[in-house]
Amino acid sequence: MDGFALSVPERGRTPVIVEVPHAGTEIPDSLRDEILAQPDALLRDADLFVDRLYQGAPRLGATLLAARTSRYVVDLNRSADDIDLDAGHEFLAPARPQPRGVVWRVTADGRPLLKHPLDRPALEQRLRDYHAPYHTSLAQQLLRTRNEFGFALLLAAHSMPSAVRRAGRDVERRADIVPGSLGRSSAHPAVIDLVDRHFRAAGLSVRHDEPYRGGYTTAHYGRPQHGQHAIQIELNRALYMDEATCRQKPGDFERLQQVLETLVVSLGKLSQRDLT
């Protein structure tokens, strides 16, 4: 019932951990009657194919943790207490009137997701079955990595719509890559600068922290002063997929996959000395 896959290299481990919280599209049978998920929205609101883009990470020495369950079940990049007041979760605090907390009330395009407000047992069941196991596993891998190498490098892997939309139309194309490090506070500068140089050398445009500074994972686990470095990387979906059909772009997909694999290798070569 965990809803994620963990791949740990058998040999040649590096201090890199790649986590992919939003690529999953599965909705458990037990929850289908609670969620009004249309197939097109389900795919568009997922970070589709990001787990496949990084699927070679374990072969390169990095640990890979990837969600299988849809973020419509629970958003793994939000805190367990990020509760949507208007969804009926008044019993937990802090609660804020927002449509997409740890359990989404509406899709990204505003369509209803919950057939009815979740009562306390239903919400806590989702958190217990999906949120807690994922983050327990991630925390365990971070601890294991720090114990082995003295530090850990967490790459939070995401994707984003290619353009900003207003009034139903695209008005501005986003950068190819958006690294989020909470204003360069969640990782050592050597990590952030390596990521920047790597993507620019590949001919891609880079814009730090805009519009995504990093989510719960980056903020919660990014503790560079304690040897735990976290950076979120948002990929522009137009680089590798057709956003209208939700299909991979042959050739483009493989080229980006290679760029990401070489990034994982480069991060894995950083030493504790580089980060002090």
MIDO-309598 format. One record per residue (C-alpha): x, y, z; residue in one letter. Coordinates in steps of 0.02 Angstrom, whole numbers, plus 32768, in hexadecimal, padded with zeros to 4 digits. Layout:
% residues N
{c1 = X c2 = Y c3 = Z aa = a}
...
% end
This chain:
% residues 276
{c1 = 8000 c2 = 8000 c3 = 8000 aa = m}
{c1 = 809B c2 = 8070 c3 = 8005 aa = d}
{c1 = 807F c2 = 80B1 c3 = 7F55 aa = g}
{c1 = 8136 c2 = 80CC c3 = 7F28 aa = f}
{c1 = 81CE c2 = 8071 c3 = 7EE4 aa = a}
{c1 = 827B c2 = 8078 c3 = 7F34 aa = l}
{c1 = 8315 c2 = 8047 c3 = 7ED0 aa = s}
{c1 = 83BA c2 = 8040 c3 = 7F2E aa = v}
{c1 = 845C c2 = 801B c3 = 7ECF aa = p}
{c1 = 84AD c2 = 7F77 c3 = 7EFF aa = e}
{c1 = 855A c2 = 7FBC c3 = 7EDB aa = r}
{c1 = 85B0 c2 = 805E c3 = 7EB5 aa = g}
{c1 = 853D c2 = 80C5 c3 = 7F23 aa = r}
{c1 = 8550 c2 = 8181 c3 = 7F22 aa = t}
{c1 = 8508 c2 = 8202 c3 = 7F9C aa = p}
{c1 = 847E c2 = 8231 c3 = 7F1F aa = v}
{c1 = 83C6 c2 = 820C c3 = 7F41 aa = i}
{c1 = 8345 c2 = 8235 c3 = 7EBB aa = v}
{c1 = 8291 c2 = 8242 c3 = 7EF7 aa = e}
{c1 = 81FE c2 = 8251 c3 = 7E7F aa = v}
{c1 = 815F c2 = 8275 c3 = 7EE1 aa = p}
{c1 = 80E5 c2 = 82A5 c3 = 7E56 aa = h}
{c1 = 80FF c2 = 8230 c3 = 7DC2 aa = a}
{c1 = 8082 c2 = 81AE c3 = 7E00 aa = g}
{c1 = 7FD7 c2 = 819A c3 = 7DB0 aa = t}
{c1 = 7F8D c2 = 810A c3 = 7E14 aa = e}
{c1 = 7EF0 c2 = 811E c3 = 7E7C aa = i}
{c1 = 7ED0 c2 = 808B c3 = 7EF1 aa = p}
{c1 = 7E2B c2 = 8030 c3 = 7ED8 aa = d}
{c1 = 7DFD c2 = 8057 c3 = 7F8C aa = s}
{c1 = 7DFF c2 = 8112 c3 = 7F66 aa = l}
{c1 = 7DAF c2 = 8118 c3 = 7EBA aa = r}
{c1 = 7D05 c2 = 8141 c3 = 7F02 aa = d}
{c1 = 7D4D c2 = 81D8 c3 = 7F5D aa = e}
{c1 = 7DAB c2 = 822A c3 = 7ECC aa = i}
{c1 = 7D5E c2 = 827E c3 = 7E33 aa = l}
{c1 = 7DF6 c2 = 8267 c3 = 7DC4 aa = a}
{c1 = 7DE3 c2 = 827B c3 = 7D09 aa = q}
{c1 = 7E6C c2 = 8221 c3 = 7CA7 aa = p}
{c1 = 7EA7 c2 = 82BE c3 = 7C4C aa = d}
{c1 = 7EBA c2 = 8323 c3 = 7CEC aa = a}
{c1 = 7F0D c2 = 8290 c3 = 7D44 aa = l}
{c1 = 7F96 c2 = 828C c3 = 7CC1 aa = l}
{c1 = 7FAC c2 = 8349 c3 = 7CB4 aa = r}
{c1 = 7FBA c2 = 835F c3 = 7D70 aa = d}
{c1 = 803F c2 = 82D8 c3 = 7D7D aa = a}
{c1 = 80F7 c2 = 82F6 c3 = 7D5F aa = d}
{c1 = 80E2 c2 = 8279 c3 = 7CD4 aa = l}
{c1 = 817B c2 = 8212 c3 = 7CA0 aa = f}
{c1 = 81F1 c2 = 8264 c3 = 7D1D aa = v}
{c1 = 820F c2 = 81BD c3 = 7D70 aa = d}
{c1 = 8240 c2 = 8176 c3 = 7CC5 aa = r}
{c1 = 82B4 c2 = 8206 c3 = 7CA2 aa = l}
{c1 = 8314 c2 = 81DA c3 = 7D3F aa = y}
{c1 = 82FF c2 = 811D c3 = 7D34 aa = q}
{c1 = 83B9 c2 = 8104 c3 = 7D12 aa = g}
{c1 = 83EB c2 = 8156 c3 = 7DB7 aa = a}
{c1 = 8404 c2 = 80B3 c3 = 7E18 aa = p}
{c1 = 8475 c2 = 8071 c3 = 7D8E aa = r}
{c1 = 84DE c2 = 810E c3 = 7DAA aa = l}
{c1 = 84E9 c2 = 80F4 c3 = 7E67 aa = g}
{c1 = 8458 c2 = 8161 c3 = 7EA0 aa = a}
{c1 = 83C4 c2 = 812A c3 = 7F08 aa = t}
{c1 = 831C c2 = 8145 c3 = 7EB2 aa = l}
{c1 = 8277 c2 = 815B c3 = 7F0F aa = l}
{c1 = 81E0 c2 = 8172 c3 = 7E9D aa = a}
{c1 = 8128 c2 = 817D c3 = 7EC8 aa = a}
{c1 = 80AD c2 = 810F c3 = 7E6A aa = r}
{c1 = 8011 c2 = 8159 c3 = 7EBA aa = t}
{c1 = 7FC4 c2 = 81F7 c3 = 7E71 aa = s}
{c1 = 7FD6 c2 = 829C c3 = 7ECD aa = r}
{c1 = 7F17 c2 = 829D c3 = 7ECA aa = y}
{c1 = 7F20 c2 = 821D c3 = 7F57 aa = v}
{c1 = 7F9F c2 = 827E c3 = 7FBC aa = v}
{c1 = 801F c2 = 8301 c3 = 7F8C aa = d}
{c1 = 80C7 c2 = 82C0 c3 = 7FC6 aa = l}
{c1 = 811B c2 = 8369 c3 = 7FAE aa = n}
{c1 = 80AF c2 = 83B8 c3 = 8035 aa = r}
{c1 = 80B5 c2 = 83AA c3 = 80F1 aa = s}
{c1 = 803B c2 = 8332 c3 = 8144 aa = a}
{c1 = 7FEE c2 = 83C7 c3 = 819F aa = d}
{c1 = 7FD7 c2 = 842F c3 = 8101 aa = d}
{c1 = 7F1B c2 = 8421 c3 = 8110 aa = i}
{c1 = 7E98 c2 = 8472 c3 = 80A3 aa = d}
{c1 = 7E16 c2 = 84C1 c3 = 8115 aa = l}
{c1 = 7D92 c2 = 84C7 c3 = 808D aa = d}
{c1 = 7DA0 c2 = 840C c3 = 806D aa = a}
{c1 = 7D54 c2 = 83EC c3 = 8117 aa = g}
{c1 = 7DF1 c2 = 83C8 c3 = 817B aa = h}
{c1 = 7DCF c2 = 8447 c3 = 8205 aa = e}
{c1 = 7E0B c2 = 83CD c3 = 8288 aa = f}
{c1 = 7EC3 c2 = 83E0 c3 = 825E aa = l}
{c1 = 7F30 c2 = 847B c3 = 826B aa = a}
{c1 = 7F78 c2 = 84E0 c3 = 821E aa = p}
{c1 = 7EEE c2 = 84E5 c3 = 819B aa = a}
{c1 = 7EE2 c2 = 8560 c3 = 810C aa = r}
{c1 = 7E5B c2 = 857F c3 = 8089 aa = p}
{c1 = 7EBB c2 = 8540 c3 = 7FF3 aa = q}
{c1 = 7E83 c2 = 84C2 c3 = 7F6F aa = p}
{c1 = 7F20 c2 = 8458 c3 = 7F6A aa = r}
{c1 = 7F66 c2 = 8427 c3 = 8012 aa = g}
{c1 = 7FAB c2 = 837A c3 = 803A aa = v}
{c1 = 7F04 c2 = 8339 c3 = 7FF6 aa = v}
{c1 = 7EC9 c2 = 839B c3 = 7F5F aa = w}
{c1 = 7E17 c2 = 83DA c3 = 7F56 aa = r}
{c1 = 7E20 c2 = 840F c3 = 7E9F aa = v}
{c1 = 7E8E c2 = 83EA c3 = 7E09 aa = t}
{c1 = 7F0D c2 = 8467 c3 = 7DC7 aa = a}
{c1 = 7E8A c2 = 84A5 c3 = 7D4C aa = d}
{c1 = 7E07 c2 = 84BA c3 = 7DD3 aa = g}
{c1 = 7D9C c2 = 841D c3 = 7DBF aa = r}
{c1 = 7D5A c2 = 83CC c3 = 7E5F aa = p}
{c1 = 7DBB c2 = 8336 c3 = 7E9F aa = l}
{c1 = 7D64 c2 = 8302 c3 = 7F3F aa = l}
{c1 = 7CB5 c2 = 82BA c3 = 7F37 aa = k}
{c1 = 7C9F c2 = 82F1 c3 = 7FEB aa = h}
{c1 = 7D0B c2 = 833D c3 = 8075 aa = p}
{c1 = 7D7B c2 = 82BD c3 = 80C7 aa = l}
{c1 = 7D55 c2 = 8297 c3 = 817C aa = d}
{c1 = 7DE3 c2 = 8285 c3 = 81F7 aa = r}
{c1 = 7DF7 c2 = 81C7 c3 = 81E9 aa = p}
{c1 = 7DFA c2 = 81CE c3 = 812A aa = a}
{c1 = 7E7E c2 = 8257 c3 = 8125 aa = l}
{c1 = 7EEA c2 = 8204 c3 = 81A7 aa = e}
{c1 = 7EDC c2 = 815F c3 = 814A aa = q}
{c1 = 7F22 c2 = 81AE c3 = 80AC aa = r}
{c1 = 7FB0 c2 = 81FD c3 = 810C aa = l}
{c1 = 7FD7 c2 = 815A c3 = 8165 aa = r}
{c1 = 7FCF c2 = 80EE c3 = 80C9 aa = d}
{c1 = 802B c2 = 815E c3 = 804D aa = y}
{c1 = 807C c2 = 81FA c3 = 8095 aa = h}
{c1 = 80CF c2 = 81AF c3 = 812E aa = a}
{c1 = 811E c2 = 8116 c3 = 80D8 aa = p}
{c1 = 8168 c2 = 817F c3 = 804C aa = y}
{c1 = 81B9 c2 = 81FC c3 = 80C1 aa = h}
{c1 = 81F0 c2 = 8176 c3 = 813B aa = t}
{c1 = 824A c2 = 8120 c3 = 80AB aa = s}
{c1 = 8297 c2 = 81C3 c3 = 806F aa = l}
{c1 = 82D3 c2 = 81F0 c3 = 811E aa = a}
{c1 = 831F c2 = 8144 c3 = 8133 aa = q}
{c1 = 837F c2 = 8152 c3 = 8090 aa = q}
{c1 = 83BF c2 = 81FE c3 = 80BE aa = l}
{c1 = 83FB c2 = 81BE c3 = 8166 aa = l}
{c1 = 844D c2 = 8126 c3 = 8117 aa = r}
{c1 = 84A4 c2 = 8193 c3 = 8096 aa = t}
{c1 = 84E3 c2 = 8211 c3 = 8116 aa = r}
{c1 = 8526 c2 = 8183 c3 = 8181 aa = n}
{c1 = 8581 c2 = 813A c3 = 80EC aa = e}
{c1 = 85C5 c2 = 81D8 c3 = 809A aa = f}
{c1 = 85BA c2 = 825D c3 = 811F aa = g}
{c1 = 853B c2 = 82BD c3 = 80B6 aa = f}
{c1 = 84A7 c2 = 82A2 c3 = 8041 aa = a}
{c1 = 846E c2 = 82F7 c3 = 7FA0 aa = l}
{c1 = 83B2 c2 = 82F5 c3 = 7F85 aa = l}
{c1 = 8372 c2 = 831D c3 = 7ED7 aa = l}
{c1 = 82B6 c2 = 833E c3 = 7EDB aa = a}
{c1 = 8280 c2 = 8318 c3 = 7E28 aa = a}
{c1 = 81E9 c2 = 8371 c3 = 7DDF aa = h}
{c1 = 81A3 c2 = 83B6 c3 = 7D3D aa = s}
{c1 = 813C c2 = 8450 c3 = 7D15 aa = m}
{c1 = 80C7 c2 = 848D c3 = 7C8B aa = p}
{c1 = 812B c2 = 84E1 c3 = 7C03 aa = s}
{c1 = 80D4 c2 = 8589 c3 = 7C0D aa = a}
{c1 = 807B c2 = 85FF c3 = 7C83 aa = v}
{c1 = 7FC2 c2 = 8603 c3 = 7C59 aa = r}
{c1 = 7F4A c2 = 8693 c3 = 7C73 aa = r}
{c1 = 7E95 c2 = 869A c3 = 7C3B aa = a}
{c1 = 7EA7 c2 = 85EE c3 = 7BF0 aa = g}
{c1 = 7F3B c2 = 8612 c3 = 7B7F aa = r}
{c1 = 7FF8 c2 = 8608 c3 = 7B87 aa = d}
{c1 = 8047 c2 = 86B2 c3 = 7BA5 aa = v}
{c1 = 80FC c2 = 868C c3 = 7BD3 aa = e}
{c1 = 816B c2 = 85F5 c3 = 7BBA aa = r}
{c1 = 81C6 c2 = 85BE c3 = 7C55 aa = r}
{c1 = 827F c2 = 859A c3 = 7C5E aa = a}
{c1 = 82B8 c2 = 84ED c3 = 7C2C aa = d}
{c1 = 82F6 c2 = 84C6 c3 = 7CDB aa = i}
{c1 = 82C4 c2 = 8512 c3 = 7D82 aa = v}
{c1 = 8335 c2 = 84DE c3 = 7E12 aa = p}
{c1 = 82E2 c2 = 8504 c3 = 7EBA aa = g}
{c1 = 834E c2 = 8518 c3 = 7F53 aa = s}
{c1 = 82E9 c2 = 8592 c3 = 7FBD aa = l}
{c1 = 835A c2 = 8622 c3 = 7F92 aa = g}
{c1 = 83F9 c2 = 85B8 c3 = 7F94 aa = r}
{c1 = 83D8 c2 = 8581 c3 = 8047 aa = s}
{c1 = 83AD c2 = 84C7 c3 = 8034 aa = s}
{c1 = 8454 c2 = 848E c3 = 7FEA aa = a}
{c1 = 850B c2 = 84BF c3 = 7FE7 aa = h}
{c1 = 8536 c2 = 853D c3 = 7F5D aa = p}
{c1 = 85A4 c2 = 84B9 c3 = 7F0A aa = a}
{c1 = 8509 c2 = 844D c3 = 7EEC aa = v}
{c1 = 849F c2 = 84DC c3 = 7EAA aa = i}
{c1 = 852A c2 = 851E c3 = 7E3B aa = d}
{c1 = 854F c2 = 8472 c3 = 7DF4 aa = l}
{c1 = 8498 c2 = 845D c3 = 7DC5 aa = v}
{c1 = 8497 c2 = 8509 c3 = 7D73 aa = d}
{c1 = 8536 c2 = 84EB c3 = 7D0E aa = r}
{c1 = 84FF c2 = 843E c3 = 7CD9 aa = h}
{c1 = 845C c2 = 8473 c3 = 7C8A aa = f}
{c1 = 84A2 c2 = 8510 c3 = 7C3A aa = r}
{c1 = 852E c2 = 84A9 c3 = 7BEC aa = a}
{c1 = 84A7 c2 = 843B c3 = 7BA1 aa = a}
{c1 = 845C c2 = 84D3 c3 = 7B4B aa = g}
{c1 = 83C7 c2 = 84E3 c3 = 7BBF aa = l}
{c1 = 8384 c2 = 8582 c3 = 7C0E aa = s}
{c1 = 8387 c2 = 8589 c3 = 7CCC aa = v}
{c1 = 8326 c2 = 85F7 c3 = 7D46 aa = r}
{c1 = 833F c2 = 85D8 c3 = 7DFE aa = h}
{c1 = 82AC c2 = 85D6 c3 = 7E78 aa = d}
{c1 = 8230 c2 = 861E c3 = 7DFB aa = e}
{c1 = 81A4 c2 = 85EF c3 = 7E00 aa = p}
{c1 = 81D1 c2 = 855B c3 = 7E72 aa = y}
{c1 = 8244 c2 = 8578 c3 = 7F07 aa = r}
{c1 = 8236 c2 = 84C6 c3 = 7F47 aa = g}
{c1 = 81AC c2 = 846C c3 = 7FA3 aa = g}
{c1 = 8199 c2 = 840A c3 = 8043 aa = y}
{c1 = 8223 c2 = 838E c3 = 801B aa = t}
{c1 = 82A3 c2 = 8416 c3 = 7FF7 aa = t}
{c1 = 8275 c2 = 847B c3 = 8090 aa = a}
{c1 = 8265 c2 = 83E7 c3 = 8107 aa = h}
{c1 = 82FE c2 = 8384 c3 = 80D5 aa = y}
{c1 = 8373 c2 = 840E c3 = 8097 aa = g}
{c1 = 83E8 c2 = 8424 c3 = 812B aa = r}
{c1 = 8493 c2 = 844B c3 = 80DF aa = p}
{c1 = 84DA c2 = 847A c3 = 8189 aa = q}
{c1 = 84BB c2 = 83C5 c3 = 81BB aa = h}
{c1 = 84FE c2 = 8377 c3 = 811C aa = g}
{c1 = 8455 c2 = 8363 c3 = 80C8 aa = q}
{c1 = 8443 c2 = 83C2 c3 = 8024 aa = h}
{c1 = 839F c2 = 83CD c3 = 7FC3 aa = a}
{c1 = 8376 c2 = 841E c3 = 7F1D aa = i}
{c1 = 82D4 c2 = 8416 c3 = 7EBA aa = q}
{c1 = 82E4 c2 = 840D c3 = 7DFD aa = i}
{c1 = 824D c2 = 843A c3 = 7D91 aa = e}
{c1 = 8255 c2 = 8402 c3 = 7CDB aa = l}
{c1 = 81F4 c2 = 845F c3 = 7C56 aa = n}
{c1 = 8180 c2 = 83D9 c3 = 7C11 aa = r}
{c1 = 818F c2 = 8419 c3 = 7B5F aa = a}
{c1 = 8243 c2 = 83DB c3 = 7B61 aa = l}
{c1 = 820E c2 = 8325 c3 = 7B5F aa = y}
{c1 = 8153 c2 = 8310 c3 = 7B46 aa = m}
{c1 = 80BE c2 = 834D c3 = 7AE3 aa = d}
{c1 = 8054 c2 = 83A1 c3 = 7B69 aa = e}
{c1 = 7FB4 c2 = 8393 c3 = 7B03 aa = a}
{c1 = 7FBF c2 = 82D7 c3 = 7AE6 aa = t}
{c1 = 8027 c2 = 82AB c3 = 7B81 aa = c}
{c1 = 809E c2 = 8247 c3 = 7B16 aa = r}
{c1 = 815B c2 = 8243 c3 = 7B17 aa = q}
{c1 = 81B9 c2 = 829B c3 = 7A8B aa = k}
{c1 = 8229 c2 = 8217 c3 = 7A3B aa = p}
{c1 = 82DD c2 = 8251 c3 = 7A37 aa = g}
{c1 = 82BE c2 = 82E7 c3 = 7AA7 aa = d}
{c1 = 8292 c2 = 8275 c3 = 7B38 aa = f}
{c1 = 8331 c2 = 8210 c3 = 7B26 aa = e}
{c1 = 839D c2 = 82AD c3 = 7B15 aa = r}
{c1 = 8359 c2 = 82F6 c3 = 7BB6 aa = l}
{c1 = 836B c2 = 824E c3 = 7C0B aa = q}
{c1 = 8424 c2 = 824F c3 = 7BDF aa = q}
{c1 = 8438 c2 = 8300 c3 = 7C23 aa = v}
{c1 = 83E9 c2 = 82CA c3 = 7CC8 aa = l}
{c1 = 8453 c2 = 822D c3 = 7CD3 aa = e}
{c1 = 84F3 c2 = 8291 c3 = 7CC0 aa = t}
{c1 = 84B3 c2 = 8308 c3 = 7D47 aa = l}
{c1 = 849B c2 = 8276 c3 = 7DBE aa = v}
{c1 = 854C c2 = 823C c3 = 7D98 aa = v}
{c1 = 8595 c2 = 82EA c3 = 7DB4 aa = s}
{c1 = 853A c2 = 8301 c3 = 7E59 aa = l}
{c1 = 8576 c2 = 8256 c3 = 7E90 aa = g}
{c1 = 862A c2 = 828D c3 = 7E7A aa = k}
{c1 = 861B c2 = 8319 c3 = 7EFA aa = l}
{c1 = 867A c2 = 82F6 c3 = 7F99 aa = s}
{c1 = 8664 c2 = 8330 c3 = 804C aa = q}
{c1 = 86F7 c2 = 83A6 c3 = 8031 aa = r}
{c1 = 869A c2 = 83FB c3 = 7FA2 aa = d}
{c1 = 8609 c2 = 8422 c3 = 8017 aa = l}
{c1 = 8667 c2 = 8471 c3 = 80A8 aa = t}
% end
